[in-house]
């Protein structure tokens, strides 16, 4: 998760933003605390996948992004991590309110995997 008003934080430390790895409640609490006086709530989930080939072919690198805003209070019981705070305007709800199928289609991971599949398909022709 990269939050613009926090200069990209929590970034690669998203799972351990509040210290303990995987403590979603503490991570969400700290995120909201750090955004308390911020008007800009824009955020992105990002996923980068890279493949290096042992035969020296050019590596493949793809990035999947999903844009949203961080809400003041959680909404939805689905998903994990920051999902109940991550609001997606196109769907008028948080990741925590989306069905698993929809979330998988629009998530940063789903988009990165789709880009990887396309890149590998072109590369294997």
N, CA, C and O of each residue as an XYZ file, in Angstrom:
500
protein
N       0.848     -1.178      0.000
C       0.000      0.000      0.000
C       0.887      1.232      0.000
O       1.794      1.358      0.823
N       0.623      2.123     -0.914
C       1.364      3.373     -1.016
C       0.380      4.531     -0.882
O      -0.525      4.688     -1.702
N       0.567      5.345      0.166
C      -0.328      6.465      0.434
C       0.409      7.756      0.118
O       1.455      8.046      0.698
N      -0.148      8.526     -0.806
C       0.523      9.738     -1.282
C       0.839     10.720     -0.151
O       1.951     11.245     -0.098
N      -0.098     10.976      0.742
C       0.111     11.954      1.815
C       1.165     11.499      2.828
O       1.654     12.298      3.626
N       1.509     10.209      2.787
C       2.529      9.663      3.692
C       3.819      9.350      2.936
O       4.619      8.521      3.371
N       4.011     10.017      1.808
C       5.213      9.831      0.980
C       5.448      8.371      0.599
O       6.584      7.899      0.566
N       4.353      7.665      0.313
C       4.453      6.282     -0.137
C       4.372      5.243      0.966
O       4.323      4.047      0.675
N       4.357      5.659      2.206
C       4.226      4.703      3.318
C       2.809      4.130      3.307
O       1.892      4.776      2.800
N       2.623      2.969      3.838
C       3.575      2.074      4.462
C       4.480      1.320      3.495
O       5.470      0.726      3.921
N       4.160      1.332      2.203
C       5.050      0.737      1.204
C       5.376     -0.723      1.475
O       4.494     -1.522      1.788
N       6.656     -1.060      1.351
C       7.065     -2.458      1.518
C       6.907     -2.944      2.950
O       7.055     -4.134      3.227
N       6.609     -2.030      3.855
C       6.402     -2.397      5.259
C       4.919     -2.552      5.597
O       4.561     -2.579      6.775
N       4.063     -2.654      4.602
C       2.617     -2.681      4.828
C       2.187     -3.741      5.831
O       1.357     -3.457      6.695
N       2.721     -4.938      5.744
C       2.306     -6.027      6.639
C       2.803     -5.839      8.064
O       2.267     -6.451      8.989
N       3.810     -5.010      8.256
C       4.374     -4.789      9.592
C       4.487     -3.291      9.901
O       5.399     -2.859     10.607
N       3.571     -2.529      9.377
C       3.579     -1.071      9.522
C       3.579     -0.651     10.986
O       4.275      0.293     11.359
N       2.816     -1.333     11.807
C       2.727     -0.986     13.223
C       3.724     -1.774     14.077
O       3.708     -1.665     15.303
N       4.575     -2.552     13.451
C       5.598     -3.297     14.186
C       5.465     -4.796     14.023
O       6.319     -5.434     13.408
N       4.410     -5.359     14.564
C       4.212     -6.811     14.517
C       3.703     -7.218     13.133
O       2.747     -6.633     12.624
N       4.336     -8.209     12.534
C       3.941     -8.677     11.206
C       2.520     -9.233     11.228
O       2.185    -10.081     12.055
N       1.688     -8.742     10.305
C       0.358     -9.286     10.119
C      -0.696     -8.836     11.109
O      -1.780     -9.419     11.146
N      -0.421     -7.822     11.910
C      -1.427     -7.318     12.853
C      -2.267     -6.267     12.137
O      -1.987     -5.071     12.208
N      -3.306     -6.740     11.444
C      -4.117     -5.856     10.606
C      -4.743     -4.718     11.392
O      -4.748     -3.575     10.935
N      -5.270     -5.022     12.568
C      -5.932     -3.977     13.368
C      -4.944     -2.880     13.752
O      -5.264     -1.696     13.651
N      -3.760     -3.259     14.186
C      -2.748     -2.257     14.570
C      -2.272     -1.473     13.356
O      -2.069     -0.262     13.443
N      -2.094     -2.146     12.226
C      -1.671     -1.458     10.999
C      -2.716     -0.432     10.565
O      -2.375      0.697     10.212
N      -3.995     -0.829     10.593
C      -5.070      0.083     10.207
C      -5.163      1.260     11.174
O      -5.369      2.400     10.759
N      -5.012      0.976     12.451
C      -5.068      2.042     13.459
C      -3.950      3.062     13.249
O      -4.181      4.269     13.319
N      -2.744      2.572     12.991
C      -1.623      3.484     12.763
C      -1.814      4.276     11.473
O      -1.523      5.472     11.430
N      -2.294      3.628     10.442
C      -2.552      4.320      9.177
C      -3.543      5.465      9.395
O      -3.308      6.584      8.938
N      -4.635      5.191     10.083
C      -5.632      6.232     10.337
C      -5.062      7.341     11.212
O      -5.356      8.515     10.987
N      -4.268      6.993     12.183
C      -3.630      8.005     13.040
C      -2.728      8.910     12.205
O      -2.756     10.131     12.358
N      -1.931      8.313     11.327
C      -0.997      9.093     10.512
C      -1.696      9.927      9.443
O      -1.116     10.882      8.928
N      -2.925      9.577      9.108
C      -3.691     10.338      8.113
C      -4.683     11.311      8.756
O      -5.402     12.017      8.049
N      -4.727     11.350     10.065
C      -5.746     12.125     10.782
C      -5.828     13.585     10.334
O      -6.929     14.125     10.224
N      -4.709     14.226     10.078
C      -4.718     15.642      9.685
C      -4.479     15.847      8.199
O      -4.168     16.959      7.773
N      -4.617     14.802      7.408
C      -4.343     14.881      5.970
C      -5.643     14.934      5.167
O      -6.553     14.134      5.381
N      -5.711     15.879      4.249
C      -6.869     15.981      3.353
C      -6.734     15.026      2.168
O      -7.730     14.487      1.686
N      -5.519     14.821      1.706
C      -5.254     13.945      0.557
C      -5.224     12.505      1.044
O      -4.316     12.120      1.780
N      -6.201     11.710      0.645
C      -6.311     10.314      1.095
C      -6.030      9.335     -0.047
O      -6.304      8.142      0.083
N      -5.485      9.829     -1.167
C      -5.211      8.970     -2.321
C      -4.203      7.889     -1.960
O      -3.205      8.149     -1.289
N      -4.485      6.661     -2.421
C      -3.591      5.532     -2.161
C      -3.638      4.568     -3.344
O      -4.581      4.568     -4.136
N      -2.605      3.757     -3.438
C      -2.555      2.696     -4.443
C      -2.055      1.418     -3.797
O      -1.125      1.423     -2.990
N      -2.697      0.325     -4.174
C      -2.105     -0.980     -3.932
C      -1.237     -1.264     -5.153
O      -1.669     -1.060     -6.287
N      -0.026     -1.732     -4.923
C       0.924     -2.022     -6.006
C       1.468     -3.438     -5.860
O       1.703     -3.917     -4.750
N       1.663     -4.091     -6.986
C       2.285     -5.415     -7.013
C       3.234     -5.470     -8.204
O       2.827     -5.235     -9.342
N       4.488     -5.780     -7.939
C       5.476     -5.929     -9.003
C       5.915     -7.384     -9.061
O       6.217     -7.998     -8.037
N       5.947     -7.921    -10.265
C       6.419     -9.289    -10.488
C       7.532     -9.218    -11.529
O       7.381     -8.573    -12.567
N       8.632     -9.872    -11.250
C       9.757     -9.904    -12.196
C      10.193    -11.348    -12.404
O      10.222    -12.149    -11.470
N      10.527    -11.657    -13.634
C      11.051    -12.981    -13.978
C      12.360    -12.795    -14.713
O      12.430    -12.087    -15.718
N      13.403    -13.442    -14.199
C      14.707    -13.457    -14.871
C      14.890    -14.839    -15.487
O      14.531    -15.848    -14.881
N      15.445    -14.880    -16.680
C      15.638    -16.134    -17.395
C      17.108    -16.538    -17.330
O      17.984    -15.715    -17.593
N      17.386    -17.783    -16.987
C      18.776    -18.215    -16.835
C      19.565    -18.241    -18.145
O      20.795    -18.282    -18.131
N      18.858    -18.216    -19.271
C      19.560    -18.246    -20.560
C      19.940    -16.850    -21.055
O      20.460    -16.703    -22.161
N      19.681    -15.828    -20.238
C      20.102    -14.473    -20.594
C      19.079    -13.660    -21.355
O      19.333    -12.499    -21.677
N      17.913    -14.247    -21.654
C      16.879    -13.454    -22.324
C      16.493    -12.267    -21.445
O      16.680    -12.292    -20.228
N      15.961    -11.248    -22.070
C      15.549    -10.049    -21.344
C      14.513    -10.416    -20.277
O      13.557    -11.138    -20.563
N      14.697     -9.927    -19.065
C      13.728    -10.228    -17.997
C      12.366     -9.608    -18.296
O      12.241     -8.699    -19.116
N      11.367    -10.118    -17.619
C      10.025     -9.552    -17.695
C       9.735     -8.915    -16.347
O       9.962     -9.519    -15.298
N       9.229     -7.683    -16.388
C       8.799     -7.001    -15.168
C       7.456     -6.351    -15.441
O       7.293     -5.626    -16.422
N       6.496     -6.617    -14.565
C       5.162     -6.030    -14.696
C       4.757     -5.417    -13.365
O       5.211     -5.837    -12.300
N       3.890     -4.410    -13.454
C       3.366     -3.756    -12.254
C       1.853     -3.698    -12.370
O       1.311     -3.259    -13.384
N       1.181     -4.144    -11.322
C      -0.267     -4.027    -11.224
C      -0.600     -2.949    -10.203
O       0.020     -2.879     -9.141
N      -1.575     -2.112    -10.523
C      -1.978     -1.019     -9.621
C      -3.490     -1.000     -9.488
O      -4.226     -1.289    -10.431
N      -3.927     -0.653     -8.294
C      -5.330     -0.346     -8.062
C      -5.362      0.934     -7.240
O      -4.769      1.009     -6.163
N      -6.060      1.938     -7.757
C      -6.133      3.239     -7.095
C      -7.384      3.332     -6.237
O      -8.426      2.755     -6.547
N      -7.247      4.077     -5.149
C      -8.389      4.296     -4.276
C      -8.102      5.406     -3.295
O      -7.143      6.161     -3.453
N      -8.936      5.498     -2.284
C      -8.714      6.444     -1.208
C      -8.886      5.712      0.125
O      -9.591      4.706      0.208
N      -8.246      6.222      1.142
C      -8.342      5.639      2.472
C      -9.471      6.333      3.222
O      -9.464      7.553      3.389
N     -10.438      5.543      3.670
C     -11.559      6.079      4.430
C     -11.152      6.372      5.873
O     -10.093      5.943      6.331
N     -12.009      7.108      6.579
C     -11.779      7.400      7.997
C     -12.157      6.231      8.892
O     -11.599      6.064      9.977
N     -13.109      5.422      8.434
C     -13.563      4.276      9.218
C     -13.696      3.066      8.306
O     -14.002      3.215      7.123
N     -13.472      1.876      8.835
C     -13.557      0.661      8.020
C     -14.985      0.392      7.547
O     -15.955      0.764      8.207
N     -15.090     -0.256      6.402
C     -16.385     -0.684      5.862
C     -16.211     -2.052      5.223
O     -15.361     -2.226      4.349
N     -17.002     -3.014      5.648
C     -16.953     -4.351      5.085
C     -16.133     -5.305      5.926
O     -15.158     -4.917      6.569
N     -16.545     -6.550      5.908
C     -15.887     -7.583      6.713
C     -15.051     -8.526      5.861
O     -14.432     -9.447      6.394
N     -15.021     -8.318      4.559
C     -14.281     -9.203      3.677
C     -12.821     -8.799      3.548
O     -12.395     -7.755      4.042
N     -12.079     -9.645      2.880
C     -10.675     -9.355      2.617
C      -9.818     -9.432      3.862
O     -10.141    -10.133      4.821
N      -8.719     -8.696      3.828
C      -7.773     -8.684      4.942
C      -6.974     -7.401      4.876
O      -7.126     -6.617      3.939
N      -6.135     -7.184      5.849
C      -5.248     -6.033      5.842
C      -6.001     -4.722      5.777
O      -6.876     -4.453      6.600
N      -5.658     -3.912      4.801
C      -6.226     -2.575      4.647
C      -7.531     -2.572      3.854
O      -8.095     -1.506      3.606
N      -8.015     -3.735      3.457
C      -9.193     -3.826      2.591
C     -10.400     -3.031      3.093
O     -11.048     -2.370      2.281
N     -10.739     -3.059      4.386
C     -11.913     -2.308      4.834
C     -11.739     -0.779      4.788
O     -12.721     -0.045      4.902
N     -10.524     -0.308      4.625
C     -10.261      1.131      4.544
C     -10.041      1.611      3.111
O     -10.102      2.813      2.852
N      -9.789      0.700      2.182
C      -9.408      1.048      0.811
C     -10.656      1.135     -0.065
O     -11.217      0.116     -0.470
N     -11.079      2.358     -0.350
C     -12.294      2.632     -1.107
C     -11.973      2.779     -2.588
O     -11.074      3.531     -2.965
N     -12.715      2.056     -3.426
C     -12.528      2.084     -4.875
C     -13.734      2.810     -5.487
O     -14.854      2.302     -5.453
N     -13.496      3.978     -6.034
C     -14.578      4.832     -6.550
C     -15.403      4.131     -7.631
O     -16.629      4.249     -7.649
N     -14.737      3.406     -8.527
C     -15.449      2.762     -9.639
C     -16.505      1.776     -9.154
O     -17.487      1.525     -9.852
N     -16.311      1.226     -7.980
C     -17.252      0.248     -7.439
C     -18.047      0.801     -6.259
O     -18.916      0.115     -5.721
N     -17.753      2.039     -5.853
C     -18.459      2.712     -4.769
C     -18.471      1.874     -3.487
O     -19.481      1.799     -2.786
N     -17.332      1.251     -3.198
C     -17.211      0.470     -1.966
C     -15.739      0.188     -1.689
O     -14.867      0.492     -2.502
N     -15.486     -0.395     -0.536
C     -14.121     -0.771     -0.171
C     -13.801     -2.163     -0.686
O     -14.693     -2.913     -1.085
N     -12.530     -2.495     -0.674
C     -12.123     -3.867     -0.977
C     -12.783     -4.839      0.005
O     -13.074     -5.979     -0.355
N     -13.016     -4.399      1.223
C     -13.650     -5.239      2.233
C     -15.115     -5.525      1.958
O     -15.697     -6.426      2.562
N     -15.717     -4.764      1.048
C     -17.123     -4.959      0.689
C     -17.293     -5.687     -0.643
O     -18.398     -6.122     -0.971
N     -16.225     -5.824     -1.406
C     -16.305     -6.485     -2.706
C     -16.381     -7.997     -2.541
O     -15.901     -8.555     -1.554
N     -16.993     -8.650     -3.526
C     -16.933    -10.110     -3.546
C     -15.484    -10.515     -3.831
O     -14.726     -9.742     -4.417
N     -15.109    -11.703     -3.424
C     -13.746    -12.182     -3.664
C     -13.444    -12.219     -5.160
O     -12.334    -11.890     -5.579
N     -14.424    -12.615     -5.961
C     -14.220    -12.700     -7.405
C     -13.932    -11.318     -7.998
O     -13.005    -11.170     -8.794
N     -14.708    -10.317     -7.620
C     -14.495     -8.964     -8.139
C     -13.163     -8.415     -7.660
O     -12.413     -7.826     -8.439
N     -12.867     -8.605     -6.381
C     -11.594     -8.119     -5.851
C     -10.424     -8.741     -6.610
O      -9.467     -8.048     -6.954
N     -10.498    -10.039     -6.868
C      -9.410    -10.707     -7.596
C      -9.226    -10.134     -8.996
O      -8.104    -10.069     -9.498
N     -10.312     -9.720     -9.625
C     -10.232     -9.170    -10.977
C      -9.604     -7.788    -11.003
O      -8.870     -7.462    -11.935
N      -9.879     -6.970     -9.993
C      -9.415     -5.580    -10.036
C      -8.240     -5.302     -9.111
O      -7.710     -4.191     -9.102
N      -7.830     -6.286     -8.341
C      -6.746     -6.060     -7.389
C      -5.415     -5.864     -8.091
O      -5.240     -6.258     -9.244
N      -4.500     -5.262     -7.393
C      -3.141     -5.063     -7.901
C      -2.489     -6.392     -8.250
O      -1.769     -6.484     -9.245
N      -2.727     -7.409     -7.455
C      -2.150     -8.726     -7.732
C      -2.769     -9.344     -8.981
O      -2.062     -9.875     -9.837
N      -4.097     -9.271     -9.076
C      -4.777     -9.803    -10.253
C      -4.339     -9.111    -11.528
O      -4.142     -9.753    -12.560
N      -4.188     -7.788    -11.449
C      -3.756     -7.034    -12.630
C      -2.305     -7.357    -13.000
O      -1.972     -7.462    -14.180
N      -1.456     -7.512    -12.004
C      -0.057     -7.873    -12.283
C       0.018     -9.264    -12.908
O       0.766     -9.475    -13.863
N      -0.744    -10.202    -12.381
C      -0.720    -11.558    -12.944
C      -1.256    -11.587    -14.364
O      -0.751    -12.339    -15.198
N      -2.277    -10.777    -14.656
C      -2.799    -10.710    -16.020
C      -1.746    -10.136    -16.969
O      -1.570    -10.639    -18.078
N      -1.056     -9.097    -16.540
C       0.020     -8.527    -17.357
C       1.139     -9.544    -17.568
O       1.697     -9.641    -18.661
N       1.463    -10.298    -16.527
C       2.505    -11.320    -16.643
C       2.080    -12.408    -17.631
O       2.876    -12.832    -18.468
N       0.843    -12.853    -17.534
C       0.348    -13.872    -18.462
C       0.430    -13.366    -19.900
O       0.829    -14.111    -20.795
N       0.058    -12.110    -20.130
C       0.136    -11.532    -21.480
C       1.578    -11.451    -21.960
O       1.873    -11.779    -23.109
N       2.478    -11.015    -21.081
C       3.896    -10.892    -21.455
C       4.489    -12.253    -21.756
O       5.234    -12.403    -22.724
N       4.168    -13.249    -20.938
C       4.695    -14.596    -21.175
C       4.129    -15.189    -22.464
O       4.844    -15.877    -23.192
N       2.860    -14.932    -22.750
C       2.248    -15.418    -23.968
C       2.954    -14.851    -25.193
O       3.220    -15.582    -26.148
N       3.257    -13.563    -25.176
C       3.972    -12.932    -26.294
C       5.391    -13.479    -26.402
O       5.900    -13.707    -27.500
N       6.016    -13.685    -25.257
C       7.412    -14.142    -25.232
C       7.562    -15.570    -25.730
O       8.595    -15.926    -26.297
N       6.531    -16.395    -25.522
C       6.613    -17.811    -25.866
C       6.193    -18.100    -27.305
O       6.228    -19.251    -27.740
N       5.797    -17.069    -28.045
C       5.388    -17.269    -29.444
C       6.576    -17.535    -30.315
O       6.426    -17.727    -31.522
